[in-house]
Amino acid sequence: MADYQVLVIGAGPGGYVAAIRAAQLGASCAIIEAEEPGGVCLNWGCIPTKTLLHSADLFRQAKTADAFGIELNGTPKFNLDKAVERSRTVAGQLNRGVRGLLRKHQIPLITGKACLLGQGRVAVTQASGEKTLSADAIILATGARPRELPGLKPDGTHLWTAREAMTPNALPERLAVIGGGAIGVEFASFYATIGCHVTVIEMAERILPTEDAEISTLLAEHLTAEGIQFHTSTRVSGCEREGEGVTLSLSGPEEATTSLTVDRAIIAAGITGNVDGLGLEHTAVEVKDGHIVTDAHAATAEPGVYAIGDVAGAPWLAHKASHEAIACVERLLGNEQAHLPGPEQIPSCTYCHPQVASIGLTEQAATERGYQIRVGRFPLIGNGKAQALGETEGLIKTIFDEQTGALLGAHLLGSQVTELISTYAVSQVLETTEAELLQTVFPHPTLSEALHESVLAAWDRGLHL
């Protein structure tokens, strides 16, 4: 008889949710974690970065407070040490919260490094020695780590990973961000707001390359106006440390080479799954492009072994991991109707200023799939609440199937759109068409009215344009 029905390896947003759901369903389970519960997201990713970005938002608002009738004594100053301290405090509180949840559900948290031995067995290396556990089902939720680039090995001083970028002891005057995806753009926005001269280097032809092209282009324009410089279609081909700074060699379009000297550089050029040292060689588990291969139900090629979250591939999002965890556990414990969320049901959020949020197909993807589409656009400058907030930068864009009225995608740029996107997420799960959205009453004055206006515009019924 196995020690546990379900054994989870990794206590991030996928792992601890999987363990809790298994316990709720009455299964005996335990979770193995080599570091801190909560994973990268809670300790070194989603939560602490958003805490820092909120500090930057408040700083931005303080600098424009006079326009809102608020008089501050002197020029606002950003206290980096206090902002970082608060960020770490919030992460610590949530870390303790995860530990409390595991205790509440009587789930053993085993601190150690796990290695699969095959046939449902796992070796756990701890400070006190090694022990072997067995389980009917093993869920791999080991997450991912930053991808290393040739010649750009992080040193914690000149070349930063996200961890150093979240806990700087001083503010660099000149900063390069290598990678223009969500992580890179968020760091660029944060550091530019608090006073750095920021340059973003992105290999793709535009920043946020997985987002709708119109939205990422508009975002680049807004960020450029804030003083951020961009080198797109550009890769870093070399790196030389010079005194207190670092000089990057940039290979741009047509391999034109230039150099960029900065004080610090953040490497934010993608991630790769944490598959090393897991003992996968003792199993039939397959790895492709640094991630574990799974089927539509999170099962690997090894019977009884499943993989969820970042280690199982894109999109690398905490909420995707959590929902995969629930569906995976429910199915392996007998609910044949449980299924993983499809990629077009998973919202994506980027917390720069202005924010970006999306769900479903981009305009290009919808066209390439052969849909006859209707596209609605509504600029936030036409929204009364946005005017009241002084946050008029942005656009709400919706994409519909002209034949069925199905909502194919929504792409948002602007203040608080990471909260607003949930409306469209619910709409997609309910298989809502334009008919229901047109009839929905959105309260006034709210930013959410812009969602309605975009739908109206898609069907030639726009009122405030």
Beta strands, then each sheet from edge to edge (+ up, - down):
strand 1: 4-9
strand 2: 29-33
strand 3: 109-111
strand 4: 113-118
strand 5: 121-126
strand 6: 129-140
strand 7: 144-146
strand 8: 159-160
strand 9: 174-178
strand 10: 197-201
strand 11: 229-231
strand 12: 235-242
strand 13: 245-251
strand 14: 257-262
strand 15: 264-267
strand 16: 271-273
strand 17: 287-288
strand 18: 291-292
strand 19: 305-307
strand 20: 348-350
strand 21: 355-360
strand 22: 373-379
strand 23: 394-401
strand 24: 407-414
sheet 1: 3+ 2+ 1+ 6+ 5- 4+
sheet 2: 3+ 2+ 1+ 6+ 19+
sheet 3: 7+ 16-
sheet 4: 8+ 15+ 9+ 10+ 11+
sheet 5: 12+ 13- 14+
sheet 6: 17+ 18-
sheet 7: 20+ 21- 24+ 23- 22+
end
